[in-house]
Amino acid sequence: MDNTVSTSTIRILTGLAAFVIIVAAMRAAESLLVPFLLAGFIAVIAAPPMFWLENRKVPAPLAIVIVIGAALIMVLLIAALIGTSLNDFTQQLPQYQNKLKSEVITVIQWLGGFGIRISSDEILNYFDPGKAMQLASGVLKSLGGVLSNGFLILLTVIFILAEASSFPGKLRAILGPRYSLNGFEQFMNNVKTYVEIKTIVSLITGALITVWLTILGVDHAILWGILAFLFNFVPTIGSIIAAIPAVLLALVQLGVGSALLTALGYIAVNIGIGNGIEPRFMGKGLGLSTLVVFLSLVFWGWILGPIGMLLSVPLTMTAKIAFDSRDDTRWLAVLLGPGSTESKTEA
C-alpha cells in the first residue's frame, strides 16, 4: 500500500515538474513560438478552401497560390485601413491622456464638495485611466511586431499547406492501423467551425461599432471598429477590453453623454449578436466549459501575449484531444469539457 501511494505521489510530482519546465521554456521562447503557432493557425484556416479548390480539379500549387494570395490581400486591406488612424491616435495619445486625467481630477474635486476626501495623486497612482487608452495602440503594435516576421510566417504556412494532404497518411503510418484519426479530424472540424463563426460575428460586430461611433462623431471610428473585430476573437472578455479605449475617448472628446451612448452601443451590439448568432458557442460548440475557456485565455495570454489570447481556444482544444487519447489522462479531458455533454455521452 505504501509503495502504491509513493509511486502515485512521485508520478504526480514528476508530472507537475515537467509541466512547470515546459511552461517556463515556452515563455522563454515566446518570440520563436508565436510566429510558428500563428502560421499553424493560419494554415488550419486556409486548408479547407485549399482542399475545396483541389476537389474542383485545381492543381495543388495553384490552389496554394490562390489561398495565400487572398489572405495577403485581406491583411493588406486591414493594414491600409488602420495604418493612418493608428498613427494619428498614437500622436494624439498624450493629449487624450492629459484630458482624461483632468476629468478624473474634476470628479474627485466634485466628490470633495460632498465631504468625500480622496487624494488625486493616490487615485492616479493606483488607477491611471490613461493606461487603458494605451491598450489599443499597445496591442496593435505588438501584433504588428509579430507580423514583422511575415516572410517566415508566410513560408511556414506554404510548407504546411503543401504537406497537409499527406499528413493524415503519415500519421496512419506512424500510429498503425489500430489507431483512429477521429480525434485529429474532430479537432480540425472544431477549429474550422470556430473560425467561421467567430469571423462572421466579428465582422458584423466591427461594422456595427464603426457605424455607431461614426454617427456619434467619435474620432478614429474605423480604428475602434477594427479593434472590436480583432478583440472579438478573444473569448469572454475581448469585447469588453475593446470598448474601454473608445468609451474613454468619447468621454474626453464629446462628454459624459456621448461616452454613455458609446458604452450602450457596445453593450447592445455584443449582447444582441452574442445571443442571436453564437449563443454559448464557446462552451458547447467546441466541447470546452466556459470556465476553461476563460482560464485558457489568461494562461495562454500570460505565456504568449496577445497572440496567445487569440490562439487560446485552439491550443486548449489540442491539449484536450491529446489528454483524451490516453486512458491515464482521459480524466483531464473530462475536466476540460462541459459536464452536461460528457454526462449525456456516457449515458
N, C-alpha and C positions, 0 to 999 in steps of 0.2 A: 504493500500500500504506500509506504514512504517512497519507494523507488518510483512508483507511478506518479505521485504528486511532484516529486523532484524533477522527473522528466518533463512533465507538463509545464512546470514553472520555468524550467530552462528554455523550453521551446517558445513560451510566450515572451520571455525576456529577450531571447535571441531575435524573435520577430520584431519586437519594438526597437531594438538597437539597429537592426537592418533598416527599418522604416526611417528612423532619425537620420541615419547616414545617407540614405537615398534622397531624403528631402533636403538635407544640407548641401549635397552635391548638386541637386537640381537648382537650388537657389544660387549657388556659386556660379553655375554655368548658364544663368538666365540669358545672357546676351547671345550664347550659342544655341540654346534650346529653342528660344522663341521663334526665330526665323524658320527652323525646320518644322516645329509644331504648326506654325501658321501655314507653311507650304503643304503639310499633310491635310490640314483642314480645308484649304482651297482645293486640293486635289479631290477630296471627298465630294465637295460641292460640284466640281467640274466633271467628275466621272460619269454621272447619269446622262447629261447631254452628249458627252462624247460617245457613250455606248449607243445612244439613240441614233446618232449620225452613222455609226458603224453598222447598225442594223438596217439603215437605209442605203446600204452599199457604198457609203462614203469611205475612201481609204483611210486607214488609221492615222497616218501622218497628217493628212489634210484635216481630219476631224480634230486632232490636237491643235493645229494652227487656228482653226475657226474658233474653238472654245477659248484658247488663250487670248486670241485677238479680241473677242467680245469682252473678256474680263479686263483686259488692258484699257479698252475704250471706256468701260464703266469707271475704272479707277481714275483715269484722266479727267473724265467729266466731273467727278466728285472733287478732285483736286482743283480744277478750274473754278468750281463754284465757291469753295471755301477759302481759296488762297488769298484773294483780296480782302475778304471780310475778316479773316483771321489776323492778317497784318494790321488792318485798321483797328481792330479790337485790342490787339496787343499794345499798339501805340497809345491808345486812349485808356488803357487799364489803370495806370496810376491816377489819372483824373477821376475815373469811376470809383476807385478805392477811397480817395480823399473825400468825395461826396458822400460815400456810404458811411464813413467814419463820422462825418458831420451829422448825418441823420441819426446815428446811434447816440451821439453826444446830446443832440436835441431831445431825444426821447428820455435820456437819463435826467436832463435838466427839468423836463416836464414832470417826471415822476417825483423829482425833488420838491416841486411845488405842493405835492400831496403828503410831504413828510417822509417819503421813501428815499433814504440817502444811499446812493450807490457810487462807488468810485469808478469814474470813467476809465482810468488807467488800468484798474484791475479787470474790468469787463473786456477791454480791448486786448489785454494780455491773455486772458483765458478764452475769449471768444472774439476773434477778429473776423468780422463778416467779409472783409476784403479777401481773405484767403479762399473763400468759396468761389469768388469770381475768377481766381487763378486756376480753378479746377478745369474749366473748359479748355483754356489755352494749354494747360499742362498736359491734359490727356491727348489732345490733338497733336501736340508737339512730340509726345512720346510715341504715338502711333506713326508720326512722320519719321521718327528715328528708326523705328523698326522697318519701315518701308524704304529707308535708305539702303537696306540690304536687298533691294528689289531684284537685282540681277541674280543673286544667289537664290532667292525665293522662286523666281521665275524658272531658273534651270532645274531646281528641285521638283517643282510642280510638273514640268515637262517630262522628266525622267520617271516620276511616279506614275503619270498617266500612260507613258509608254509601256510600263511594266504591269499596269492594272489588270489587263485581260489575262495575263499569265499567272497572276498572283494566287488565285484560288487553286490552280493546278499544282503550284509549288507547295502550297500548304497541305494539299492532299498527299503529295509525295512525301512530305516530311512527317506528317502525323499518321499516315497509313489509312487504309480503307475503313477501319473500325471507328474512326473519329468523324464526327459530323461537323460541317461548317455552318450549321444553322445559327449558331451564336454570332459568328462573324457576319453572316448575311443580315441577321436581325439588327446588329449594330449599324451596318451601312444604311439599312432602311430607316432606322430611328434618326440617324443624323440627317439623312435626306429630308425626312418629314419635318424635323426640327428646323432646318434651314429654310425650307419652302414656306412654312407657316410664319416663322419669325421675320423673314424678308418681306412678305406681303404685309404683315401687321406693322412692321417698322416703316415701310414706305408710306402707308396710309397715315401713320402717326406723324411722321416727319412733314408730310404735305399739309395736314390739317394744322399743325403747330405753326408752320411757316405762314399760312394764310391768316390765322388768328392774330399772330404777332404783327403782321403787316397791316391788318385792319386797325390794331391798337396804336401803331406807329412806333413800336419798339425797334431800336437800332439793331442792325445785323440779323434780321429775321431769318434769312436763308441759313446763316451760320447756326442759329439755335435749332432750326428745323433739321439740319443735317446732324447736329449733335443729338437731337431726340431720336433720329433714325439709328445712329450708331449705338447709343446707350440702351435702346430698346432690346438689343441683343443680350444685354446683361440682365440675367433673371432677377426678379423680385424687387430690386431697388434701383435699377438702372434709370427708369423713367423719373423717379424722384430726384436722383442726382442731376439729371439733365435739366430739370425745371429750376433748380436753385439759382444758377447764374442769370437766367433770363428774368426771373422774378426780381432779383436784386437790381438788375439793370433797369427794369421798368420802374422800380421804386426810386432810384436816383435820377432817372431821366424824366419820368412823367408824373410821379407822385404815388401816394398810397392807393388811390382808387384804381389806377391802371395796374399796379402791382397785384391787387386783389383779383382784378379781371384776368390777368395773366395766369395767376395760380389756378383760378377757376377753370380757365381754358385747358390747362394741363390735366387737371383732375377729370374734367368731363371727357376729354379725348381718351385718356388712359383707362378710365373705368368703363366707358362705353365700348371701346374697341376690345378691351381685355375681356369683358363679359360677353360680348357678342361674337367675337371671332375665335379667341383662344381660351375659352373657359377652362381653367385648371389644366391647361395643356402641359405645363411644366411638370406637374405631378403625375398625371395618368398617361399622357401620350408617350412619355419617354421611360416609363417604368421606374421613376425615382420619386421618393417622397419629397414634399415641399421643404421640409427641414433640411434634407440632404442637399437639395438644390441651393439653398441659402448658404449652408456651411461650405459647399464646394466653391461657391462664389468667393467667399472670404479666403479659403485655403489657397486656391489657385491664383487669386489676385495677389496674395501675400508672396507667393513663390515667384510668379512670372509677371507681375504687374498688370497693367490694363488689358494686355492681350490674354493673360491668364483668366481674367474675368470673362472675356468673350468666349474662351475655349473651355470654360469650367464644366459645362454640361457634357460635351463630347468626351472630355478626358475622364470624367466620373463614370460615364457610361462604359468606357473602355475598361476601367477598373472593375466595374460590376460584372461585366461579361467574363473577365479573367477570373474573378472570385467564383463565379457560377460554374466554371469549367472543372473545378476540383471539389471532391467530396469534403475535404477537410477545411475548405474556405467558403463553402456554399452558404454558411450561416451569415457571413459578411454581406453576401449578395442579397440575402433576405432582409438584413437590416437597412441596406441602401434602398430597397424597393418599397412601394406603397403597401401597407399591410393588407388593405382590402383586396388588392389584386392578387397577392400571394395566397391569401386565405381562400379566395374563390378557386384559384388554380389547384390548390391541394384538395379542396372539397370535390 
